[in-house]
Amino acid sequence: MTTSLSPFVRIRRDLHRIPEPGFQEFKTQAYLLNYIATLPQDRLEVRKWRTGILVKVKGTAPKRTLGYRADMDGLPIAEETNYDFHSEHPGFMHACGHDLHMAIGLGVLTSIAERPLADDFVIAFQPAEEGPGGALPMLQSEEFRQWRPDQIVALHIAPEYKVGTIATRPGLLFANTSELFIDLRGKGGHAAFPHLANDMVVAAAHLLTQLQTIVSRNLDPLDSAVITVGKIEGGTKQNIIAETSRLEGTIRTFSADTMKLVKSRIEAVVAGIEASFGCAASIDYGANYHQVFNDERLTREFMDWLSARPDIRAVECRPAMTGEDFGYMLADIPGFMFWLGVDTPYGLHHAKIEPAEEAIDLAIRTVSDYFRWKSEQP
Ligand SMILES: CC(=O)N[C@@H](CCC[C@H](N)C(=O)O)C(=O)O
């Protein structure tokens, strides 16, 4: 027996096939625009912003503007799922759920375009969440500023929760983040003559180990931080001493002060590597994201509202070391982010992640109903 797929599950599968890196979401943008063109247009206004899209649905008796954000980019991961709607872009995958986020966004937009709210509604399809960060420049753009919502909401899929669970918390939800790129330059040479060269693979190995001591030895044990080096490059061939090496990573902290402390320790450790290995080093912090800090009142109100729904289990969760550039929007506009359970054994950024698609229609119903309810409040 074949069961027919919901239109938004189909959309998610279409989007899953075309993951694109940040600010290169050209096919994704075209796909979303094509779909948006099929909606009732009488109250709709559509704007492109770089590879993103803003859509406004005029309310019937607006007192304010309610906002929703869905991110669009994929990740440089070679997919290993069992899907028959596998990524068609080799080496790229929607492994952080942005395909679901966009499908849910289109579902919410469809519901509101077909049956407008009393309030105005703006949805932002935002590029480049995984980097270099689309939220801040979108927030600062003229296109967004003219339609700036009075409240904004976003969700993120959560592999560890069952479908039907929504988890969030008032206050801090996600960490401050900073990317980390460290380049080391020494002197290359023949593998047989190490005394005539200056080996940057060995320097990188020492640096990697010393970086691990920052969280364990420099931070108050009651504070929290993460330094993850996700990629190391160095050298060209097994019998050539490497002239250069590069470490790429990310830093996560719950406070801005701890971020400063971690960065100053990284700089000291890198200066030590320069001195002890006689090499040159440079540090680039890449993209930095503001922590995701949920508005206390709106989040409590949302959780209370959820608790009356028989289809949802509302959970107050702990903060996580995940980063999200939606934090910039929440620093400027009251609102909140929440986790949506998608029940899969593989975590975010894993090549085998297969989020449960039943969560898509559930999220569309919940988010649309929430905006309908909110729009009827004084
Ligand atoms: C939800 C999620 O997984 N977000 C990413 C954000 C990455 C920010 C930046 N590229 C970095 O690596 O610091 C995450 O890795 O938490």
The ligand as an SDF file (V2000), in Angstrom:
LIG
                    3D

 16 15  0  0  0  0  0  0  0  0999 V2000
   22.5560   24.8030   14.3730 C   0  0  0  0  0  0  0  0  0  0  0  0
   23.9740   24.6620   13.9740 C   0  0  0  0  0  0  0  0  0  0  0  0
   24.4850   23.5560   13.8760 O   0  0  0  0  0  0  0  0  0  0  0  0
   24.6310   25.7910   13.7350 N   0  0  0  0  0  0  0  0  0  0  0  0
   26.0260   25.8330   13.4200 C   0  0  0  0  0  0  0  0  0  0  0  0
   26.4530   27.2730   13.2720 C   0  0  0  0  0  0  0  0  0  0  0  0
   27.8830   27.3960   12.7970 C   0  0  0  0  0  0  0  0  0  0  0  0
   28.4950   28.7250   13.0310 C   0  0  0  0  0  0  0  0  0  0  0  0
   29.9020   28.8500   12.5090 C   0  0  0  0  0  0  0  0  0  0  0  0
   30.0870   28.3950   11.1620 N   0  0  0  0  0  0  0  0  0  0  0  0
   30.8610   28.1180   13.4280 C   0  0  0  0  0  0  0  0  0  0  0  0
   31.2630   26.9920   13.1270 O   0  0  0  0  0  0  0  0  0  0  0  0
   31.2530   28.6900   14.4450 O   0  0  0  0  0  0  0  0  0  0  0  0
   26.8340   25.1580   14.5230 C   0  0  0  0  0  0  0  0  0  0  0  0
   27.8850   24.5700   14.1880 O   0  0  0  0  0  0  0  0  0  0  0  0
   26.4630   25.1920   15.7140 O   0  0  0  0  0  0  0  0  0  0  0  0
  1  2  1  0
  2  3  2  0
  2  4  1  0
  4  5  1  0
  5  6  1  0
  5 14  1  0
  6  7  1  0
  7  8  1  0
  8  9  1  0
  9 10  1  0
  9 11  1  0
 11 12  2  0
 11 13  1  0
 14 15  2  0
 14 16  1  0
M  END
$$$$
